[in-house]
Amino acid sequence: MKITLLQKMLKYPTLRNWNNQGLNLDEINTLEKKYNSNKEFPKVLREYLYIAGRQSNLGDIDTGLGYDWMQETAKKELEEIGKIIERPFFVISQLDACTQFGFIYLDDLSEDPIKYNCFAHESYWDEGTNFIEESPNGTLSNFINICLDRAIQEDNFINGN
């Protein structure tokens, strides 16, 4: 796979004493069949999965117990609070057993869609918080690059650079 959107991530295969481990194309295709009606994911998601879909060296991206677990757990959390996300989506990161999760809409035809945050528990809601909010980081690649910059800083601290 040719990497164009996440080139910077390729330059840092090891950070914070963690190695990126990617999924192969067959594994990515399996996820696409299961979660996107056999259509390709947006380019940036495919690149991320290829580089670090099995294990990521980015501390800000927590995939919990894997992509299947995240998709199922996020939907279960939504069901428990009586909410649904009407559009097809793919969870890319989570916190607190998917009571908070980051996702992209799969029907966004952009190569680099906007990342959204979902607060799937009422304890996160107040007058200023929506159930779903656009990430202040914008696109998924920008979010990944911000996470990468933080991981580089942590790596420099850990290794005394």
CORMOCOR-V71056 format. One record per residue. RES is the residue in one letter. PHI is phi in radians with two decimals (NA if undefined). PSI is psi in whole degrees, 0 to 359 (* if undefined). Layout:
BEGIN
res = <RES,RES>
phi = <PHI,PHI>
psi = <PSI,PSI>
END
This chain:
BEGIN
res = <M,K,I,T,L,L,Q,K,M,L,K,Y,P,T,L,R,N,W,N,N,Q,G,L,N,L,D,E,I,N,T,L,E,K,K,Y,N,S,N,K,E,F,P,K,V,L,R,E,Y,L,Y,I,A,G,R,Q,S,N,L,G,D,I,D,T,G,L,G,Y,D,W,M,Q,E,T,A,K,K,E,L,E,E,I,G,K,I,I,E,R,P,F,F,V,I,S,Q,L,D,A,C,T,Q,F,G,F,I,Y,L,D,D,L,S,E,D,P,I,K,Y,N,C,F,A,H,E,S,Y,W,D,E,G,T,N,F,I,E,E,S,P,N,G,T,L,S,N,F,I,N,I,C,L,D,R,A,I,Q,E,D,N,F,I,N,G,N>
phi = <NA,-1.48,-1.64,-2.12,-1.53,-2.05,-1.00,-1.07,-1.13,-1.10,-1.29,-2.23,-1.21,-2.27,-2.53,0.98,1.13,-2.08,-1.77,-1.20,-2.33,-1.61,-1.59,-1.45,-1.08,-1.11,-1.17,-1.13,-1.05,-1.08,-1.11,-1.12,-1.08,-1.28,-1.99,-2.40,0.88,1.21,-1.67,-1.14,-1.17,-0.98,-0.90,-1.10,-1.18,-1.06,-1.09,-1.07,-1.07,-1.18,-1.45,-2.53,-1.26,-1.59,-2.64,-1.97,-1.59,-1.67,-1.18,-1.47,-1.94,-1.86,-1.71,0.97,-1.72,1.99,-1.18,-1.07,-1.06,-1.11,-1.10,-1.19,-1.19,-1.07,-1.14,-1.15,-1.07,-1.10,-1.05,-1.11,-1.80,1.26,-2.08,-2.41,-1.84,-1.22,-1.60,-1.15,-2.51,-2.34,-1.37,-1.96,-2.75,-2.60,-2.39,0.91,0.95,1.18,-1.33,-2.30,-2.64,-1.77,-2.66,-2.15,-1.43,-1.42,-1.59,-1.35,-1.47,-1.23,-1.17,-2.40,-1.23,-1.18,-1.59,-2.08,-2.01,-2.05,-1.89,-1.63,-2.61,-1.11,-1.15,-1.56,-1.55,-2.52,-1.06,-1.68,-1.92,-1.56,-1.05,-2.22,-2.31,-1.16,-1.09,-1.12,-1.45,1.39,-1.27,-1.08,-1.13,-1.15,-1.02,-1.08,-1.15,-1.13,-1.07,-1.11,-1.06,-1.13,-1.13,-1.12,-1.07,-1.10,-1.09,-1.08,-1.15,-1.06,-1.69,1.19,-1.58>
psi = <134,124,121,324,334,40,320,324,327,331,346,70,338,125,146,31,23,140,138,139,119,169,151,170,325,319,322,316,322,316,320,319,316,321,354,33,40,13,152,143,163,148,314,322,317,316,314,313,322,324,316,30,337,318,131,145,10,119,338,352,105,117,13,234,21,171,319,315,316,316,313,317,320,316,324,318,318,316,319,333,7,30,153,155,115,331,156,137,163,123,129,342,159,161,150,53,45,20,343,135,153,142,166,152,131,346,3,121,3,149,336,76,165,140,140,155,137,133,93,33,135,343,343,349,138,187,331,359,127,160,319,132,144,135,138,346,351,240,162,319,322,317,313,317,323,317,320,316,319,318,324,316,316,318,317,320,313,318,8,28,*>
END
